[in-house]
Amino acid sequence: MKFIKGLSADMEDLLTENGRKTAIEFFEYVCWSIEHNLYETIKKRNTAPKHLPVSTVTLSQDKRGGDVVIVTDCANDNRQLKDMIDRFREVLKYNSRIVNIAEYPFQGGCLGCFNCAAAGKCIYKDGFDDFLRNNIQTADAIVYAFSIKDHSMGYIFKMYDDRQFCNGHRPVTMGKPTGYLISGNYPSETNLQMVIEGRSEVGGNFLAGAACDEINPDEEIDRLAARLEYVISQNYTQPRNFYGVGGMKIFRDLIWLMRGMMKADHQFYKKHGLYDFPQKKRLTALKMYLVGALISSPKLKAKIGNKLNEGMIAPYRKVLEKY
């Protein structure tokens, strides 16, 4: 059975304008996926040829503008990864560029000095914080390309990720889609799969796919390109799943406690409404106390009957009647 990832919706989403908008946009994405035969791939290795030369496929000649940045540590002799990048750039209908972080003159890894916590500026003088903000985070979409090393993205990407702490705990690229081009046995790397999904979810990024050269690489690269094109053109986002919601709650509580030191993070969280503490919904909490008292009494519960369920459904009936 072909499938795509579902919509992670909350019970009350249908009662809000944004929630209804999200549901409609998801249905449009479902229809588009069916029309273009795009679906999730079961992560199993196969013995098919790993590479189909780009010259044998129909390439995209009508570039639509835009800016997709490919962040990689690809070495000159890494032919397999380079071929994957080349094919992706050829079939993608948006302009793309490569940033090879292996060539960046890093002065060192993150020191954990917290100099950037207040000033938002890295203590190193190699200019990476400005380079990151001006050359990578400004793109319409970010695609990471790497070969698996030691069950991870490798030491260069580790330093790159650590140095991104100049942005603190702020999901500054939220809303931007992301994707991965991976050379190696990605199907067996369950921890790496979780990390990739988790970082996309917490960052508020639509994960357009992870194309791997172990699983029909040409088809997967084409699907990744097609999803990115759709998401960019439609400005499509999806609600976070468990990783995203749980991760942001952890960061929310952390920054609230450390707001005196993490000043840049604190201002960002206030500006974007990320301090969504449930205890602030005092009226809802009082209603729940009342409902709890009613259903705790057998006599009152018997008198109420199905009225409690009808009361819960009533707001949804009003919404559905409009459609």
C-alpha positions in Angstrom: 0.0 0.0 0.0 1.3 3.4 -0.9 1.1 6.0 1.9 2.2 9.5 2.9 2.8 11.0 6.3 -0.5 12.0 7.9 -1.7 15.2 9.5 -0.9 15.5 13.2 -3.9 17.5 14.3 -5.3 18.5 17.7 -8.9 18.0 18.7 -9.7 21.7 18.8 -7.9 22.6 15.5 -11.1 22.4 13.5 -12.6 25.2 15.7 -9.9 27.7 14.7 -9.5 29.4 11.3 -5.9 28.4 11.1 -6.7 24.8 12.0 -9.3 24.6 9.2 -6.9 26.2 6.8 -4.3 23.6 7.7 -6.8 20.7 7.1 -7.7 22.1 3.7 -4.1 22.6 2.7 -3.2 19.0 3.8 -6.1 17.6 1.7 -4.8 19.5 -1.3 -1.3 18.1 -0.6 -2.9 14.6 -0.5 -4.6 15.1 -3.8 -1.3 16.4 -5.3 0.6 13.4 -4.0 -1.9 11.0 -5.6 -1.9 12.9 -8.9 1.9 12.7 -9.1 2.3 9.2 -7.6 4.5 10.4 -4.7 4.6 8.4 -1.5 6.8 7.4 1.4 9.4 4.7 0.7 9.8 1.7 3.0 13.3 1.8 4.3 14.7 -1.5 2.9 17.9 -2.0 1.0 17.7 -3.5 -2.5 20.3 -4.8 -5.0 19.3 -2.5 -7.9 22.0 -0.5 -9.6 22.9 2.5 -7.4 23.2 5.1 -10.1 21.3 6.1 -13.2 23.3 8.7 -15.2 21.5 12.0 -15.4 21.8 12.0 -19.1 19.2 9.2 -19.4 16.4 11.1 -17.7 14.3 14.1 -18.6 15.9 17.1 -17.1 14.2 20.3 -16.0 15.2 23.2 -18.2 12.6 25.8 -17.0 14.1 27.0 -13.8 11.6 29.1 -11.8 14.0 31.2 -9.9 14.0 30.8 -6.2 17.0 29.7 -4.1 17.6 26.2 -2.8 20.9 25.8 -1.0 22.7 22.5 -0.8 24.9 22.2 2.3 27.5 19.5 2.0 30.9 18.3 3.0 31.4 16.4 -0.2 35.0 15.7 -1.0 36.3 15.9 -4.6 36.8 12.1 -4.8 33.3 11.3 -3.4 31.8 10.5 -6.8 28.7 8.8 -5.5 27.5 11.8 -3.4 28.5 14.2 -6.1 26.4 12.3 -8.7 23.4 12.5 -6.3 23.9 16.2 -5.9 24.2 16.7 -9.7 21.1 14.7 -10.4 19.1 16.6 -7.8 20.2 20.0 -9.2 19.3 18.9 -12.7 15.8 17.7 -12.0 14.9 20.5 -9.6 12.9 23.2 -11.2 14.3 25.9 -8.9 17.7 27.5 -9.0 20.2 25.9 -6.6 23.7 26.5 -5.2 26.2 24.5 -3.2 27.8 25.5 0.1 30.6 23.1 0.9 31.3 23.5 4.6 34.4 21.4 4.3 36.0 24.4 2.6 34.9 26.9 5.3 37.8 28.2 7.4 36.4 27.3 10.8 38.7 28.5 13.7 37.3 25.8 15.9 34.2 24.1 17.3 31.7 25.6 19.7 33.3 26.3 23.1 30.0 26.5 25.1 31.1 30.0 26.3 27.6 31.5 26.0 29.1 34.7 24.6 26.3 34.6 21.9 23.6 34.1 24.5 23.3 37.9 25.3 25.0 39.5 22.3 24.0 37.0 19.6 27.5 37.1 18.3 30.0 34.2 18.3 33.3 34.8 20.1 35.2 33.4 17.1 36.3 35.9 14.5 36.0 33.6 11.5 32.6 35.2 10.6 30.7 31.9 10.5 27.6 33.4 12.3 27.2 36.1 9.6 28.0 33.5 6.9 25.3 31.2 8.2 22.7 33.9 8.4 23.4 35.6 5.1 24.3 32.6 2.9 22.3 29.6 4.2 19.4 30.7 6.3 18.2 33.2 3.6 17.4 30.4 1.1 13.9 29.2 0.2 14.9 25.6 1.2 17.9 23.8 2.7 19.1 20.4 1.5 21.8 18.6 3.3 24.1 16.2 1.4 26.5 13.9 3.1 28.0 10.4 3.3 27.3 8.4 6.5 30.3 8.2 8.7 30.4 6.5 12.1 26.6 6.2 12.1 26.3 9.9 11.8 26.6 12.9 9.4 30.3 13.1 10.2 32.6 15.3 12.2 32.4 18.3 9.8 28.6 18.5 10.1 29.0 18.0 13.9 31.1 21.1 14.1 28.8 22.9 11.7 25.7 22.0 13.9 27.5 23.0 17.1 28.5 26.4 15.7 24.9 27.0 14.9 24.4 27.7 18.6 25.1 31.3 17.7 21.3 31.2 17.0 20.7 29.9 20.5 17.5 27.9 20.8 15.6 29.9 18.2 14.1 28.0 15.2 15.1 30.8 12.9 14.4 28.8 9.7 10.9 27.7 10.7 8.6 27.5 7.7 11.5 26.6 5.3 11.4 23.1 3.8 14.4 20.8 4.1 15.6 17.6 2.5 18.5 15.2 2.6 20.8 13.5 0.0 22.5 10.6 1.8 25.1 8.2 0.6 25.4 5.1 2.7 23.3 2.4 4.4 20.7 4.9 5.7 17.9 2.2 6.0 19.8 0.5 8.9 20.6 3.8 10.7 17.4 4.1 12.8 19.0 6.6 15.2 20.1 8.9 12.4 16.6 8.7 10.9 15.1 9.8 14.3 17.6 12.7 14.5 16.8 13.9 11.0 13.0 13.8 11.6 13.4 15.3 15.0 15.5 18.3 13.9 13.1 19.1 11.1 10.1 18.9 13.5 11.6 21.0 16.2 12.9 23.5 13.7 9.4 23.8 12.1 10.7 22.6 8.7 8.7 20.4 6.3 10.8 17.3 5.7 10.5 16.8 2.0 12.4 13.5 2.1 15.7 11.8 2.6 17.0 10.3 -0.7 19.5 7.5 -0.2 21.6 5.7 -2.7 20.7 2.4 -1.2 17.0 2.6 -2.1 16.2 3.4 -5.8 18.2 6.6 -5.6 17.0 8.1 -8.9 13.3 7.8 -7.9 13.9 9.1 -4.4 15.9 12.1 -5.7 13.1 12.9 -8.1 10.5 12.6 -5.4 12.5 14.9 -3.1 12.8 17.5 -5.8 9.1 17.3 -6.6 8.0 17.7 -3.0 10.4 20.7 -2.5 8.9 22.3 -5.6 5.4 21.9 -4.3 6.1 23.1 -0.8 8.0 26.2 -2.0 5.4 27.1 -4.6 2.5 26.6 -2.2 4.2 27.9 0.9 3.0 24.7 2.5 3.7 23.7 6.1 2.3 21.0 8.4 1.7 21.0 12.2 4.5 19.5 14.2 4.3 15.9 15.3 5.3 14.5 18.7 9.0 15.3 18.2 8.2 18.9 17.3 5.6 19.6 20.0 7.6 17.8 22.7 10.9 19.4 21.7 9.5 22.9 21.7 7.9 22.5 25.1 11.3 21.5 26.5 12.9 24.6 25.0 10.0 26.8 26.0 10.4 25.9 29.7 14.2 26.1 29.5 14.3 29.6 27.9 11.6 30.8 30.4 13.8 29.8 33.3 17.0 31.2 31.7 15.4 34.3 30.1 17.7 36.5 32.2 20.7 35.2 30.4 19.3 33.9 27.1 18.0 37.4 26.2 17.9 36.9 22.4 16.1 33.6 22.8 13.6 35.2 25.2 12.7 38.0 22.9 12.3 35.6 20.0 10.0 33.3 22.0 7.9 36.3 23.1 7.6 37.7 19.6 6.6 34.4 18.0 4.1 33.3 20.8 6.2 30.3 21.8 5.4 30.8 25.5 2.2 28.8 25.2 2.0 27.7 28.9 -1.2 25.8 29.5 -1.7 27.2 33.0 -2.5 30.6 31.5 -5.8 29.2 30.2 -7.5 29.8 33.5 -11.1 29.8 32.2 -10.6 26.4 30.5 -9.1 25.0 33.7 -12.1 26.2 35.7 -14.5 24.6 33.2 -12.6 21.3 33.6 -13.0 21.4 37.4 -16.7 21.9 36.9 -17.0 19.0 34.5 -14.9 16.8 36.8 -17.2 17.6 39.7 -20.3 16.7 37.6 -19.1 13.4 36.3 -17.7 12.4 39.7 -21.3 12.3 41.1 -23.2 9.2 40.0 -26.6 11.0 40.4 -25.6 14.0 38.4 -23.9 11.9 35.8 -27.1 9.9 35.4 -29.2 13.1 35.0 -26.8 14.5 32.4 -26.8 11.4 30.3 -25.5 12.1 26.8 -25.8 15.9 27.1 -22.1 16.1 28.0 -21.1 14.4 24.7 -23.6 16.6 22.8 -22.1 19.7 24.4 -18.6 18.6 23.2 -19.8 18.0 19.7 -21.9 21.1 19.4 -19.1 23.5 18.4 -18.0 21.1 15.6 -21.5 20.9 14.2 -21.6 24.7 13.8 -18.3 24.6 11.9 -19.4 21.7 9.6 -22.7 23.4 8.8 -20.7 26.3 7.2 -19.1 23.9 4.8 
